[in-house]
Amino acid sequence: MARNSSALRVLTANRLADGRVVYLGGDGWTQDLDLARLVADDEAAAAAELQGQQDVAARLIVEPYLIDVEAEQSGVQPMRLRERIRATGPTTGNSHVAAA
């Protein structure tokens, strides 16, 4: 299935310093998906990817890639389940482990 070229996209990556999921925003990288820069066309996508590669070279982030999102009244929501999980935070850690 081909991707809808009119879909909104966001550049995501992991911050090198702590591994946190981040999104390219208007003023750099943010952990808040609602503050991410929405990419609506191929030219903007290329510019976002270029910024990502520059920030990889600067050792700020790793593995940048574009994800499909939709803007809803409740905020920006990733289209794929994997990205929804990444957006809500870690799925491991003490808060998710049942007491023994």
Biopython code that builds the backbone (N, CA, C, O; Angstrom):
import numpy as np
from Bio.PDB.StructureBuilder import StructureBuilder

atoms = [
    (1, "MET", "N", (0.840, -1.180, 0.000)),
    (1, "MET", "CA", (0.000, 0.000, 0.000)),
    (1, "MET", "C", (0.885, 1.242, 0.000)),
    (1, "MET", "O", (1.782, 1.355, 0.835)),
    (2, "ALA", "N", (0.655, 2.146, -0.892)),
    (2, "ALA", "CA", (1.437, 3.376, -0.985)),
    (2, "ALA", "C", (0.994, 4.362, 0.093)),
    (2, "ALA", "O", (-0.177, 4.409, 0.470)),
    (3, "ARG", "N", (1.946, 5.141, 0.577)),
    (3, "ARG", "CA", (1.648, 6.157, 1.586)),
    (3, "ARG", "C", (0.924, 7.315, 0.913)),
    (3, "ARG", "O", (1.260, 7.715, -0.202)),
    (4, "ASN", "N", (-0.066, 7.841, 1.605)),
    (4, "ASN", "CA", (-0.798, 9.004, 1.110)),
    (4, "ASN", "C", (0.133, 10.210, 1.144)),
    (4, "ASN", "O", (0.581, 10.617, 2.215)),
    (5, "SER", "N", (0.426, 10.780, -0.017)),
    (5, "SER", "CA", (1.394, 11.878, -0.088)),
    (5, "SER", "C", (0.892, 13.146, 0.597)),
    (5, "SER", "O", (1.686, 14.044, 0.876)),
    (6, "SER", "N", (-0.416, 13.239, 0.876)),
    (6, "SER", "CA", (-0.944, 14.419, 1.549)),
    (6, "SER", "C", (-0.963, 14.255, 3.073)),
    (6, "SER", "O", (-1.362, 15.174, 3.787)),
    (7, "ALA", "N", (-0.543, 13.114, 3.564)),
    (7, "ALA", "CA", (-0.530, 12.870, 5.009)),
    (7, "ALA", "C", (0.503, 13.757, 5.688)),
    (7, "ALA", "O", (1.524, 14.111, 5.099)),
    (8, "LEU", "N", (0.222, 14.103, 6.918)),
    (8, "LEU", "CA", (1.176, 14.860, 7.718)),
    (8, "LEU", "C", (2.232, 13.916, 8.266)),
    (8, "LEU", "O", (1.953, 12.756, 8.568)),
    (9, "ARG", "N", (3.438, 14.427, 8.388)),
    (9, "ARG", "CA", (4.538, 13.637, 8.934)),
    (9, "ARG", "C", (5.301, 14.466, 9.948)),
    (9, "ARG", "O", (5.208, 15.693, 9.976)),
    (10, "VAL", "N", (6.057, 13.768, 10.781)),
    (10, "VAL", "CA", (6.896, 14.372, 11.815)),
    (10, "VAL", "C", (8.216, 13.612, 11.817)),
    (10, "VAL", "O", (8.233, 12.393, 11.647)),
    (11, "LEU", "N", (9.322, 14.328, 12.008)),
    (11, "LEU", "CA", (10.621, 13.678, 12.116)),
    (11, "LEU", "C", (10.844, 13.292, 13.573)),
    (11, "LEU", "O", (10.748, 14.131, 14.469)),
    (12, "THR", "N", (11.141, 12.025, 13.800)),
    (12, "THR", "CA", (11.403, 11.527, 15.140)),
    (12, "THR", "C", (12.791, 10.918, 15.196)),
    (12, "THR", "O", (13.369, 10.572, 14.166)),
    (13, "ALA", "N", (13.320, 10.789, 16.398)),
    (13, "ALA", "CA", (14.644, 10.211, 16.618)),
    (13, "ALA", "C", (14.749, 9.867, 18.103)),
    (13, "ALA", "O", (13.787, 10.008, 18.859)),
    (14, "ASN", "N", (15.925, 9.417, 18.498)),
    (14, "ASN", "CA", (16.228, 9.246, 19.921)),
    (14, "ASN", "C", (17.351, 10.197, 20.268)),
    (14, "ASN", "O", (18.330, 10.313, 19.531)),
    (15, "ARG", "N", (17.207, 10.882, 21.398)),
    (15, "ARG", "CA", (18.239, 11.803, 21.858)),
    (15, "ARG", "C", (19.435, 10.972, 22.311)),
    (15, "ARG", "O", (19.277, 10.023, 23.078)),
    (16, "LEU", "N", (20.616, 11.321, 21.845)),
    (16, "LEU", "CA", (21.820, 10.546, 22.132)),
    (16, "LEU", "C", (22.179, 10.577, 23.618)),
    (16, "LEU", "O", (22.657, 9.574, 24.148)),
    (17, "ALA", "N", (21.965, 11.690, 24.293)),
    (17, "ALA", "CA", (22.371, 11.829, 25.696)),
    (17, "ALA", "C", (21.659, 10.858, 26.627)),
    (17, "ALA", "O", (22.265, 10.354, 27.573)),
    (18, "ASP", "N", (20.367, 10.586, 26.370)),
    (18, "ASP", "CA", (19.612, 9.751, 27.306)),
    (18, "ASP", "C", (18.697, 8.724, 26.649)),
    (18, "ASP", "O", (18.009, 7.978, 27.346)),
    (19, "GLY", "N", (18.678, 8.674, 25.322)),
    (19, "GLY", "CA", (17.879, 7.684, 24.619)),
    (19, "GLY", "C", (16.403, 8.011, 24.489)),
    (19, "GLY", "O", (15.650, 7.226, 23.914)),
    (20, "ARG", "N", (15.970, 9.157, 25.012)),
    (20, "ARG", "CA", (14.555, 9.510, 24.974)),
    (20, "ARG", "C", (14.083, 9.756, 23.544)),
    (20, "ARG", "O", (14.840, 10.224, 22.694)),
    (21, "VAL", "N", (12.812, 9.430, 23.299)),
    (21, "VAL", "CA", (12.182, 9.703, 22.015)),
    (21, "VAL", "C", (11.984, 11.213, 21.912)),
    (21, "VAL", "O", (11.482, 11.849, 22.839)),
    (22, "VAL", "N", (12.383, 11.779, 20.772)),
    (22, "VAL", "CA", (12.228, 13.207, 20.538)),
    (22, "VAL", "C", (11.668, 13.443, 19.135)),
    (22, "VAL", "O", (11.724, 12.574, 18.264)),
    (23, "TYR", "N", (11.128, 14.643, 18.949)),
    (23, "TYR", "CA", (10.519, 15.046, 17.688)),
    (23, "TYR", "C", (11.095, 16.394, 17.295)),
    (23, "TYR", "O", (11.333, 17.246, 18.152)),
    (24, "LEU", "N", (11.319, 16.591, 16.008)),
    (24, "LEU", "CA", (11.827, 17.875, 15.537)),
    (24, "LEU", "C", (10.721, 18.911, 15.641)),
    (24, "LEU", "O", (9.670, 18.781, 15.013)),
    (25, "GLY", "N", (10.969, 19.935, 16.436)),
    (25, "GLY", "CA", (9.999, 21.011, 16.618)),
    (25, "GLY", "C", (10.465, 22.280, 15.936)),
    (25, "GLY", "O", (11.464, 22.277, 15.216)),
    (26, "GLY", "N", (9.753, 23.346, 16.158)),
    (26, "GLY", "CA", (10.108, 24.629, 15.564)),
    (26, "GLY", "C", (11.401, 25.196, 16.116)),
    (26, "GLY", "O", (12.107, 25.928, 15.423)),
    (27, "ASP", "N", (11.717, 24.861, 17.364)),
    (27, "ASP", "CA", (12.919, 25.385, 18.036)),
    (27, "ASP", "C", (13.873, 24.275, 18.441)),
    (27, "ASP", "O", (14.487, 24.352, 19.505)),
    (28, "GLY", "N", (14.010, 23.254, 17.626)),
    (28, "GLY", "CA", (14.891, 22.139, 17.969)),
    (28, "GLY", "C", (14.090, 20.899, 18.318)),
    (28, "GLY", "O", (12.960, 20.727, 17.861)),
    (29, "TRP", "N", (14.676, 20.044, 19.123)),
    (29, "TRP", "CA", (14.072, 18.756, 19.459)),
    (29, "TRP", "C", (13.240, 18.867, 20.731)),
    (29, "TRP", "O", (13.626, 19.545, 21.683)),
    (30, "THR", "N", (12.096, 18.194, 20.734)),
    (30, "THR", "CA", (11.187, 18.208, 21.866)),
    (30, "THR", "C", (10.687, 16.806, 22.156)),
    (30, "THR", "O", (10.594, 15.977, 21.250)),
    (31, "GLN", "N", (10.369, 16.539, 23.398)),
    (31, "GLN", "CA", (9.769, 15.265, 23.776)),
    (31, "GLN", "C", (8.255, 15.309, 23.599)),
    (31, "GLN", "O", (7.596, 14.272, 23.677)),
    (32, "ASP", "N", (7.700, 16.483, 23.364)),
    (32, "ASP", "CA", (6.254, 16.670, 23.254)),
    (32, "ASP", "C", (5.834, 16.604, 21.789)),
    (32, "ASP", "O", (6.146, 17.501, 21.005)),
    (33, "LEU", "N", (5.132, 15.550, 21.429)),
    (33, "LEU", "CA", (4.706, 15.362, 20.043)),
    (33, "LEU", "C", (3.823, 16.516, 19.563)),
    (33, "LEU", "O", (3.848, 16.857, 18.381)),
    (34, "ASP", "N", (3.052, 17.115, 20.454)),
    (34, "ASP", "CA", (2.193, 18.235, 20.062)),
    (34, "ASP", "C", (2.984, 19.477, 19.659)),
    (34, "ASP", "O", (2.437, 20.372, 19.015)),
    (35, "LEU", "N", (4.260, 19.543, 20.029)),
    (35, "LEU", "CA", (5.112, 20.672, 19.657)),
    (35, "LEU", "C", (5.972, 20.380, 18.434)),
    (35, "LEU", "O", (6.793, 21.206, 18.037)),
    (36, "ALA", "N", (5.785, 19.201, 17.835)),
    (36, "ALA", "CA", (6.580, 18.806, 16.671)),
    (36, "ALA", "C", (6.194, 19.617, 15.447)),
    (36, "ALA", "O", (5.052, 20.050, 15.298)),
    (37, "ARG", "N", (7.169, 19.810, 14.579)),
    (37, "ARG", "CA", (6.951, 20.479, 13.289)),
    (37, "ARG", "C", (6.232, 19.505, 12.363)),
    (37, "ARG", "O", (6.743, 18.422, 12.075)),
    (38, "LEU", "N", (5.047, 19.889, 11.897)),
    (38, "LEU", "CA", (4.285, 19.042, 10.983)),
    (38, "LEU", "C", (4.778, 19.248, 9.567)),
    (38, "LEU", "O", (4.876, 20.382, 9.097)),
    (39, "VAL", "N", (5.086, 18.165, 8.887)),
    (39, "VAL", "CA", (5.624, 18.178, 7.534)),
    (39, "VAL", "C", (4.505, 17.760, 6.589)),
    (39, "VAL", "O", (3.961, 16.662, 6.709)),
    (40, "ALA", "N", (4.166, 18.633, 5.654)),
    (40, "ALA", "CA", (3.025, 18.372, 4.781)),
    (40, "ALA", "C", (3.385, 18.086, 3.329)),
    (40, "ALA", "O", (2.521, 17.675, 2.555)),
    (41, "ASP", "N", (4.653, 18.295, 2.939)),
    (41, "ASP", "CA", (5.009, 18.046, 1.542)),
    (41, "ASP", "C", (6.445, 17.523, 1.465)),
    (41, "ASP", "O", (7.175, 17.512, 2.456)),
    (42, "ASP", "N", (6.826, 17.093, 0.266)),
    (42, "ASP", "CA", (8.141, 16.483, 0.076)),
    (42, "ASP", "C", (9.286, 17.458, 0.325)),
    (42, "ASP", "O", (10.335, 17.064, 0.833)),
    (43, "GLU", "N", (9.093, 18.726, -0.029)),
    (43, "GLU", "CA", (10.145, 19.725, 0.191)),
    (43, "GLU", "C", (10.398, 19.922, 1.686)),
    (43, "GLU", "O", (11.549, 19.978, 2.121)),
    (44, "ALA", "N", (9.331, 20.027, 2.465)),
    (44, "ALA", "CA", (9.466, 20.172, 3.924)),
    (44, "ALA", "C", (10.040, 18.900, 4.546)),
    (44, "ALA", "O", (10.801, 18.966, 5.511)),
    (45, "ALA", "N", (9.676, 17.751, 3.996)),
    (45, "ALA", "CA", (10.208, 16.483, 4.480)),
    (45, "ALA", "C", (11.717, 16.414, 4.255)),
    (45, "ALA", "O", (12.462, 15.984, 5.135)),
    (46, "ALA", "N", (12.161, 16.839, 3.080)),
    (46, "ALA", "CA", (13.594, 16.838, 2.774)),
    (46, "ALA", "C", (14.345, 17.785, 3.707)),
    (46, "ALA", "O", (15.446, 17.465, 4.155)),
    (47, "ALA", "N", (13.765, 18.941, 4.003)),
    (47, "ALA", "CA", (14.407, 19.898, 4.912)),
    (47, "ALA", "C", (14.490, 19.321, 6.328)),
    (47, "ALA", "O", (15.508, 19.477, 7.002)),
    (48, "ALA", "N", (13.434, 18.664, 6.775)),
    (48, "ALA", "CA", (13.442, 18.052, 8.107)),
    (48, "ALA", "C", (14.486, 16.938, 8.176)),
    (48, "ALA", "O", (15.223, 16.838, 9.157)),
    (49, "GLU", "N", (14.551, 16.105, 7.142)),
    (49, "GLU", "CA", (15.535, 15.022, 7.125)),
    (49, "GLU", "C", (16.960, 15.568, 7.100)),
    (49, "GLU", "O", (17.847, 14.997, 7.734)),
    (50, "LEU", "N", (17.193, 16.660, 6.381)),
    (50, "LEU", "CA", (18.506, 17.293, 6.362)),
    (50, "LEU", "C", (18.879, 17.774, 7.764)),
    (50, "LEU", "O", (20.006, 17.569, 8.214)),
    (51, "GLN", "N", (17.932, 18.414, 8.452)),
    (51, "GLN", "CA", (18.178, 18.848, 9.829)),
    (51, "GLN", "C", (18.510, 17.655, 10.711)),
    (51, "GLN", "O", (19.412, 17.726, 11.546)),
    (52, "GLY", "N", (17.788, 16.565, 10.527)),
    (52, "GLY", "CA", (18.070, 15.357, 11.294)),
    (52, "GLY", "C", (19.479, 14.848, 11.062)),
    (52, "GLY", "O", (20.173, 14.489, 12.014)),
    (53, "GLN", "N", (19.911, 14.812, 9.814)),
    (53, "GLN", "CA", (21.260, 14.332, 9.513)),
    (53, "GLN", "C", (22.328, 15.266, 10.092)),
    (53, "GLN", "O", (23.375, 14.807, 10.547)),
    (54, "GLN", "N", (22.062, 16.566, 10.072)),
    (54, "GLN", "CA", (23.006, 17.509, 10.680)),
    (54, "GLN", "C", (23.096, 17.286, 12.195)),
    (54, "GLN", "O", (24.177, 17.383, 12.776)),
    (55, "ASP", "N", (21.971, 16.992, 12.821)),
    (55, "ASP", "CA", (21.971, 16.764, 14.262)),
    (55, "ASP", "C", (22.563, 15.411, 14.629)),
    (55, "ASP", "O", (23.075, 15.239, 15.735)),
    (56, "VAL", "N", (22.499, 14.443, 13.707)),
    (56, "VAL", "CA", (23.226, 13.182, 13.907)),
    (56, "VAL", "C", (24.718, 13.475, 13.892)),
    (56, "VAL", "O", (25.453, 12.999, 14.757)),
    (57, "ALA", "N", (25.172, 14.259, 12.909)),
    (57, "ALA", "CA", (26.591, 14.616, 12.802)),
    (57, "ALA", "C", (27.064, 15.400, 14.031)),
    (57, "ALA", "O", (28.218, 15.286, 14.443)),
    (58, "ALA", "N", (26.159, 16.195, 14.610)),
    (58, "ALA", "CA", (26.490, 16.971, 15.805)),
    (58, "ALA", "C", (26.354, 16.133, 17.089)),
    (58, "ALA", "O", (26.582, 16.630, 18.192)),
    (59, "ARG", "N", (25.986, 14.874, 16.926)),
    (59, "ARG", "CA", (25.834, 13.927, 18.044)),
    (59, "ARG", "C", (24.762, 14.343, 19.047)),
    (59, "ARG", "O", (24.920, 14.177, 20.256)),
    (60, "LEU", "N", (23.664, 14.888, 18.514)),
    (60, "LEU", "CA", (22.520, 15.232, 19.354)),
    (60, "LEU", "C", (21.482, 14.125, 19.378)),
    (60, "LEU", "O", (20.853, 13.875, 20.406)),
    (61, "ILE", "N", (21.305, 13.458, 18.233)),
    (61, "ILE", "CA", (20.289, 12.423, 18.080)),
    (61, "ILE", "C", (20.851, 11.257, 17.292)),
    (61, "ILE", "O", (21.936, 11.335, 16.715)),
    (62, "VAL", "N", (20.074, 10.154, 17.282)),
    (62, "VAL", "CA", (20.399, 9.000, 16.441)),
    (62, "VAL", "C", (19.133, 8.533, 15.737)),
    (62, "VAL", "O", (18.023, 8.707, 16.239)),
    (63, "GLU", "N", (19.321, 7.936, 14.565)),
    (63, "GLU", "CA", (18.267, 7.279, 13.802)),
    (63, "GLU", "C", (17.021, 8.132, 13.534)),
    (63, "GLU", "O", (15.915, 7.715, 13.880)),
    (64, "PRO", "N", (17.170, 9.302, 12.935)),
    (64, "PRO", "CA", (15.984, 10.091, 12.608)),
    (64, "PRO", "C", (15.212, 9.475, 11.440)),
    (64, "PRO", "O", (15.802, 8.956, 10.492)),
    (65, "TYR", "N", (13.893, 9.542, 11.527)),
    (65, "TYR", "CA", (13.046, 9.091, 10.429)),
    (65, "TYR", "C", (11.681, 9.759, 10.536)),
    (65, "TYR", "O", (11.269, 10.192, 11.612)),
    (66, "LEU", "N", (10.992, 9.836, 9.410)),
    (66, "LEU", "CA", (9.669, 10.453, 9.349)),
    (66, "LEU", "C", (8.594, 9.444, 9.710)),
    (66, "LEU", "O", (8.654, 8.282, 9.307)),
    (67, "ILE", "N", (7.603, 9.902, 10.480)),
    (67, "ILE", "CA", (6.446, 9.068, 10.805)),
    (67, "ILE", "C", (5.185, 9.776, 10.323)),
    (67, "ILE", "O", (5.130, 11.005, 10.278)),
    (68, "ASP", "N", (4.184, 8.996, 9.966)),
    (68, "ASP", "CA", (2.888, 9.545, 9.579)),
    (68, "ASP", "C", (2.096, 9.862, 10.836)),
    (68, "ASP", "O", (2.049, 9.063, 11.771)),
    (69, "VAL", "N", (1.473, 11.033, 10.851)),
    (69, "VAL", "CA", (0.656, 11.462, 11.989)),
    (69, "VAL", "C", (-0.631, 12.090, 11.474)),
    (69, "VAL", "O", (-0.757, 12.416, 10.294)),
    (70, "GLU", "N", (-1.573, 12.251, 12.381)),
    (70, "GLU", "CA", (-2.769, 13.023, 12.071)),
    (70, "GLU", "C", (-2.988, 14.018, 13.195)),
    (70, "GLU", "O", (-2.748, 13.720, 14.365)),
    (71, "ALA", "N", (-3.443, 15.193, 12.824)),
    (71, "ALA", "CA", (-3.723, 16.241, 13.804)),
    (71, "ALA", "C", (-5.196, 16.139, 14.183)),
    (71, "ALA", "O", (-6.079, 16.237, 13.331)),
    (72, "GLU", "N", (-5.444, 15.941, 15.470)),
    (72, "GLU", "CA", (-6.792, 15.831, 15.995)),
    (72, "GLU", "C", (-7.016, 16.954, 16.998)),
    (72, "GLU", "O", (-6.076, 17.658, 17.366)),
    (73, "GLN", "N", (-8.236, 17.120, 17.434)),
    (73, "GLN", "CA", (-8.527, 18.139, 18.443)),
    (73, "GLN", "C", (-7.746, 17.865, 19.724)),
    (73, "GLN", "O", (-7.359, 18.798, 20.428)),
    (74, "SER", "N", (-7.514, 16.596, 20.026)),
    (74, "SER", "CA", (-6.793, 16.228, 21.242)),
    (74, "SER", "C", (-5.277, 16.336, 21.078)),
    (74, "SER", "O", (-4.539, 16.158, 22.048)),
    (75, "GLY", "N", (-4.808, 16.623, 19.871)),
    (75, "GLY", "CA", (-3.375, 16.763, 19.624)),
    (75, "GLY", "C", (-2.919, 15.921, 18.454)),
    (75, "GLY", "O", (-3.731, 15.363, 17.716)),
    (76, "VAL", "N", (-1.627, 15.836, 18.294)),
    (76, "VAL", "CA", (-1.025, 15.071, 17.198)),
    (76, "VAL", "C", (-0.953, 13.602, 17.613)),
    (76, "VAL", "O", (-0.489, 13.276, 18.705)),
    (77, "GLN", "N", (-1.419, 12.724, 16.727)),
    (77, "GLN", "CA", (-1.430, 11.296, 17.015)),
    (77, "GLN", "C", (-0.707, 10.522, 15.910)),
    (77, "GLN", "O", (-1.000, 10.711, 14.730)),
    (78, "PRO", "N", (0.238, 9.650, 16.286)),
    (78, "PRO", "CA", (0.885, 8.807, 15.276)),
    (78, "PRO", "C", (-0.116, 7.826, 14.661)),
    (78, "PRO", "O", (-1.061, 7.396, 15.322)),
    (79, "MET", "N", (0.097, 7.484, 13.417)),
    (79, "MET", "CA", (-0.790, 6.563, 12.712)),
    (79, "MET", "C", (-0.493, 5.101, 13.068)),
    (79, "MET", "O", (-1.413, 4.289, 13.160)),
    (80, "ARG", "N", (0.780, 4.765, 13.269)),
    (80, "ARG", "CA", (1.160, 3.373, 13.527)),
    (80, "ARG", "C", (1.227, 3.098, 15.024)),
    (80, "ARG", "O", (1.611, 3.965, 15.810)),
    (81, "LEU", "N", (0.850, 1.886, 15.406)),
    (81, "LEU", "CA", (0.868, 1.468, 16.802)),
    (81, "LEU", "C", (2.256, 1.618, 17.411)),
    (81, "LEU", "O", (2.386, 2.098, 18.537)),
    (82, "ARG", "N", (3.282, 1.219, 16.690)),
    (82, "ARG", "CA", (4.653, 1.321, 17.215)),
    (82, "ARG", "C", (4.969, 2.748, 17.645)),
    (82, "ARG", "O", (5.550, 2.969, 18.708)),
    (83, "GLU", "N", (4.583, 3.713, 16.815)),
    (83, "GLU", "CA", (4.879, 5.108, 17.122)),
    (83, "GLU", "C", (3.991, 5.647, 18.243)),
    (83, "GLU", "O", (4.412, 6.527, 18.993)),
    (84, "ARG", "N", (2.767, 5.127, 18.365)),
    (84, "ARG", "CA", (1.925, 5.506, 19.508)),
    (84, "ARG", "C", (2.558, 5.040, 20.809)),
    (84, "ARG", "O", (2.535, 5.760, 21.808)),
    (85, "ILE", "N", (3.120, 3.843, 20.801)),
    (85, "ILE", "CA", (3.804, 3.326, 21.990)),
    (85, "ILE", "C", (5.020, 4.184, 22.304)),
    (85, "ILE", "O", (5.226, 4.560, 23.458)),
    (86, "ARG", "N", (5.827, 4.501, 21.298)),
    (86, "ARG", "CA", (7.008, 5.360, 21.515)),
    (86, "ARG", "C", (6.606, 6.726, 22.062)),
    (86, "ARG", "O", (7.315, 7.288, 22.897)),
    (87, "ALA", "N", (5.477, 7.267, 21.604)),
    (87, "ALA", "CA", (5.044, 8.605, 22.015)),
    (87, "ALA", "C", (4.563, 8.659, 23.463)),
    (87, "ALA", "O", (4.600, 9.718, 24.089)),
    (88, "THR", "N", (4.116, 7.533, 23.994)),
    (88, "THR", "CA", (3.577, 7.539, 25.357)),
    (88, "THR", "C", (4.624, 7.233, 26.407)),
    (88, "THR", "O", (4.328, 7.267, 27.602)),
    (89, "GLY", "N", (5.839, 6.936, 25.986)),
    (89, "GLY", "CA", (6.906, 6.735, 26.959)),
    (89, "GLY", "C", (7.329, 5.283, 27.075)),
    (89, "GLY", "O", (6.770, 4.400, 26.424)),
    (90, "PRO", "N", (8.322, 5.053, 27.913)),
    (90, "PRO", "CA", (8.874, 3.709, 28.057)),
    (90, "PRO", "C", (7.822, 2.705, 28.522)),
    (90, "PRO", "O", (6.940, 3.034, 29.316)),
    (91, "THR", "N", (7.927, 1.480, 28.019)),
    (91, "THR", "CA", (7.020, 0.420, 28.444)),
    (91, "THR", "C", (7.693, -0.523, 29.419)),
    (91, "THR", "O", (7.138, -1.565, 29.769)),
    (92, "THR", "N", (8.892, -0.159, 29.859)),
    (92, "THR", "CA", (9.593, -0.941, 30.863)),
    (92, "THR", "C", (9.949, -0.031, 32.028)),
    (92, "THR", "O", (9.904, 1.193, 31.908)),
    (93, "GLY", "N", (10.296, -0.626, 33.136)),
    (93, "GLY", "CA", (10.653, 0.156, 34.307)),
    (93, "GLY", "C", (9.850, -0.288, 35.519)),
    (93, "GLY", "O", (8.929, -1.097, 35.408)),
    (94, "ASN", "N", (10.201, 0.239, 36.650)),
    (94, "ASN", "CA", (9.581, -0.165, 37.902)),
    (94, "ASN", "C", (8.089, 0.143, 37.968)),
    (94, "ASN", "O", (7.350, -0.573, 38.644)),
    (95, "SER", "N", (7.633, 1.174, 37.293)),
    (95, "SER", "CA", (6.223, 1.542, 37.368)),
    (95, "SER", "C", (5.318, 0.522, 36.691)),
    (95, "SER", "O", (4.112, 0.514, 36.938)),
    (96, "HIS", "N", (5.882, -0.347, 35.833)),
    (96, "HIS", "CA", (5.095, -1.330, 35.114)),
    (96, "HIS", "C", (5.312, -2.745, 35.627)),
    (96, "HIS", "O", (4.751, -3.696, 35.082)),
    (97, "VAL", "N", (6.118, -2.892, 36.666)),
    (97, "VAL", "CA", (6.431, -4.215, 37.194)),
    (97, "VAL", "C", (5.575, -4.465, 38.415)),
    (97, "VAL", "O", (5.524, -3.638, 39.326)),
    (98, "ALA", "N", (4.893, -5.618, 38.438)),
    (98, "ALA", "CA", (4.067, -5.964, 39.588)),
    (98, "ALA", "C", (4.973, -6.259, 40.796)),
    (98, "ALA", "O", (6.063, -6.815, 40.660)),
    (99, "ALA", "N", (4.492, -5.876, 41.956)),
    (99, "ALA", "CA", (5.256, -6.140, 43.182)),
    (99, "ALA", "C", (5.329, -7.631, 43.436)),
    (99, "ALA", "O", (4.347, -8.355, 43.265)),
    (100, "ALA", "N", (6.519, -8.087, 43.852)),
    (100, "ALA", "CA", (6.722, -9.516, 44.096)),
    (100, "ALA", "C", (6.334, -9.899, 45.496)),
    (100, "ALA", "O", (6.443, -11.068, 45.868)),
]
sb = StructureBuilder()
sb.init_structure("model")
sb.init_model(0)
sb.init_chain("A")
sb.init_seg("    ")
for serial, (resi, resn, name, xyz) in enumerate(atoms, 1):
    if name == "N":
        sb.init_residue(resn, " ", resi, " ")
    sb.init_atom(name, np.array(xyz, "f"), 0.0, 1.0, " ", f" {name:<3s}", serial, name[0])
structure = sb.get_structure()
